Amino acid sequence: MSDRRVVLVTGSTDGIGRATARALAAGGMKVILHGRSKPKVDAVLARLTEELPGAEIEGVSFDLGSQTAVRRGAEQILARVPALHALVNNAGIFADERTLTEDGIELTFAVSHIGHFLLTELLAPRLEASADGSPSRVINVSSIAHTRGRIHLDDLTLSAGWTGYAAYAQAKLANVMHALELAKRHDPAKLVAYSLHPGVIGTKLLRQGFGPIQGGPVDAGARTPVRLAAAETVDDPSGTYFSEGTATQPAAAARDLDVRSALWDASLRLCSTTNPKRSQV
Ligand SMILES: NC(=O)c1ccc[n+]([C@@H]2O[C@H](COP(=O)([O-])OP(=O)(O)OC[C@H]3O[C@@H](n4cnc5c(N)ncnc54)[C@H](OP(=O)(O)O)[C@@H]3O)[C@@H](O)[C@H]2O)c1
């Protein structure tokens, strides 16, 4: 059996996630590619396998906007890999209209936050059990847009006042808060959590959300998640937020302990109430 460290990168069929997966595989980690579309996962898997002889790469596909699919995907991952050392929660969208998922959650929030929250809860025991002298890592790809976000605890689906940007900024703020709460709730010897802004990077999401502006190369966007996932030892305290590689204080809103804890509780509720058979996550 291979002794490579194992990393799952969500949304690695395109953009920053694909560059992250590629660099981690080239650097010697076993990589689980993930995307919402199986044909796209298979195509990226075939391409990377050809480009990187000797790399160990697998694929898994599930829609982060569907809790049933996330649970099924987590089961597949747990069945396939006995150890998991890093989870890069990278997938994200910028929506051009307000839609609700089958679970009744606004799509941007569902994909970027709730899907990752649920996936992380389902994989956390395996991540913790895989810590081997150095802690396992959860790395949330957030955005500087989190500084403009607000968590609408009384209306997380933004039934009033939805805009694509308000939904995106709320979800990206939730990514930072999620990492900070994970840092509080897990023993840092076993699991550490980080969040980051990758820079303004020329991807599909950037074009969809912000128009035809010039962004940096995807490899630059991948630099921080790659470093955090691959480093043999982690020096930065769990919970640290990085802006383009530099440890930075996140927005004051992210440091509001009451809202953070309320968001955690609301996220747990949203993951359990949508499936009455699950009393916990
Ligand atoms: N680009 C920037 O300037 C920038 C700046 C700050 C933060 N970010 C963050 O960086 C992360 C990556 O974004 P990107 O810019 O690289 O965008 P991207 O190129 O559009 O990639 C997004 C990835 O997420 C996947 N995805 C979307 N919806 C999904 C769903 N429902 N279930 C599963 N996977 C799904 C996409 O799959 P498909 O291939 O099928 O579309 C794709 O692999 C995001 O979290 C974004 O918020 C980006």
PDBQT file of the ligand as one rigid body, heavy atoms in Angstrom, charges set to zero:
ROOT
HETATM    1  N1  LIG A 301     -10.910  33.409  -8.984  1.00  0.00    +0.000 N 
HETATM    2  C1  LIG A 301     -10.759  34.343  -8.057  1.00  0.00    +0.000 C 
HETATM    3  O1  LIG A 301     -10.336  35.479  -8.328  1.00  0.00    +0.000 OA
HETATM    4  C2  LIG A 301     -11.106  34.019  -6.625  1.00  0.00    +0.000 A 
HETATM    5  C3  LIG A 301     -10.898  35.034  -5.662  1.00  0.00    +0.000 A 
HETATM    6  C4  LIG A 301     -11.202  34.747  -4.333  1.00  0.00    +0.000 A 
HETATM    7  C5  LIG A 301     -11.685  33.494  -3.982  1.00  0.00    +0.000 A 
HETATM    8  N2  LIG A 301     -11.885  32.532  -4.940  1.00  0.00    +0.000 N 
HETATM    9  C6  LIG A 301     -12.394  31.229  -4.503  1.00  0.00    +0.000 C 
HETATM   10  O2  LIG A 301     -11.629  30.209  -5.115  1.00  0.00    +0.000 OA
HETATM   11  C7  LIG A 301     -12.411  29.014  -5.175  1.00  0.00    +0.000 C 
HETATM   12  C8  LIG A 301     -12.230  28.367  -6.524  1.00  0.00    +0.000 C 
HETATM   13  O3  LIG A 301     -12.823  29.200  -7.492  1.00  0.00    +0.000 OA
HETATM   14  P1  LIG A 301     -12.236  29.425  -8.975  1.00  0.00    +0.000 P 
HETATM   15  O4  LIG A 301     -12.046  30.878  -9.129  1.00  0.00    +0.000 OA
HETATM   16  O5  LIG A 301     -11.121  28.499  -9.224  1.00  0.00    +0.000 OA
HETATM   17  O6  LIG A 301     -13.542  29.040  -9.819  1.00  0.00    +0.000 OA
HETATM   18  P2  LIG A 301     -13.848  27.953 -10.969  1.00  0.00    +0.000 P 
HETATM   19  O7  LIG A 301     -12.726  27.915 -11.944  1.00  0.00    +0.000 OA
HETATM   20  O8  LIG A 301     -15.192  28.304 -11.452  1.00  0.00    +0.000 OA
HETATM   21  O9  LIG A 301     -13.851  26.570 -10.185  1.00  0.00    +0.000 OA
HETATM   22  C9  LIG A 301     -14.874  26.240  -9.289  1.00  0.00    +0.000 C 
HETATM   23  C10 LIG A 301     -14.860  24.748  -9.045  1.00  0.00    +0.000 C 
HETATM   24  O10 LIG A 301     -15.965  24.416  -8.180  1.00  0.00    +0.000 OA
HETATM   25  C11 LIG A 301     -16.740  23.380  -8.803  1.00  0.00    +0.000 C 
HETATM   26  N3  LIG A 301     -18.161  23.444  -8.416  1.00  0.00    +0.000 N 
HETATM   27  C12 LIG A 301     -19.037  24.427  -8.671  1.00  0.00    +0.000 A 
HETATM   28  N4  LIG A 301     -20.261  24.099  -8.205  1.00  0.00    +0.000 NA
HETATM   29  C13 LIG A 301     -20.149  22.876  -7.656  1.00  0.00    +0.000 A 
HETATM   30  C14 LIG A 301     -21.076  21.995  -7.037  1.00  0.00    +0.000 A 
HETATM   31  N5  LIG A 301     -22.379  22.288  -6.910  1.00  0.00    +0.000 N 
HETATM   32  N6  LIG A 301     -20.627  20.805  -6.566  1.00  0.00    +0.000 NA
HETATM   33  C15 LIG A 301     -19.323  20.456  -6.721  1.00  0.00    +0.000 A 
HETATM   34  N7  LIG A 301     -18.394  21.259  -7.309  1.00  0.00    +0.000 NA
HETATM   35  C16 LIG A 301     -18.808  22.451  -7.778  1.00  0.00    +0.000 A 
HETATM   36  C17 LIG A 301     -16.559  23.658 -10.292  1.00  0.00    +0.000 C 
HETATM   37  O11 LIG A 301     -16.975  22.546 -11.068  1.00  0.00    +0.000 OA
HETATM   38  P3  LIG A 301     -17.155  22.725 -12.675  1.00  0.00    +0.000 P 
HETATM   39  O12 LIG A 301     -15.793  22.491 -13.250  1.00  0.00    +0.000 OA
HETATM   40  O13 LIG A 301     -18.140  21.665 -13.043  1.00  0.00    +0.000 OA
HETATM   41  O14 LIG A 301     -17.669  24.095 -12.920  1.00  0.00    +0.000 OA
HETATM   42  C18 LIG A 301     -15.063  23.932 -10.331  1.00  0.00    +0.000 C 
HETATM   43  O15 LIG A 301     -14.327  22.735 -10.259  1.00  0.00    +0.000 OA
HETATM   44  C19 LIG A 301     -13.841  29.435  -4.858  1.00  0.00    +0.000 C 
HETATM   45  O16 LIG A 301     -14.172  29.033  -3.544  1.00  0.00    +0.000 OA
HETATM   46  C20 LIG A 301     -13.804  30.945  -4.958  1.00  0.00    +0.000 C 
HETATM   47  O17 LIG A 301     -14.762  31.562  -4.121  1.00  0.00    +0.000 OA
HETATM   48  C21 LIG A 301     -11.597  32.778  -6.249  1.00  0.00    +0.000 A 
ENDROOT
TORSDOF 0
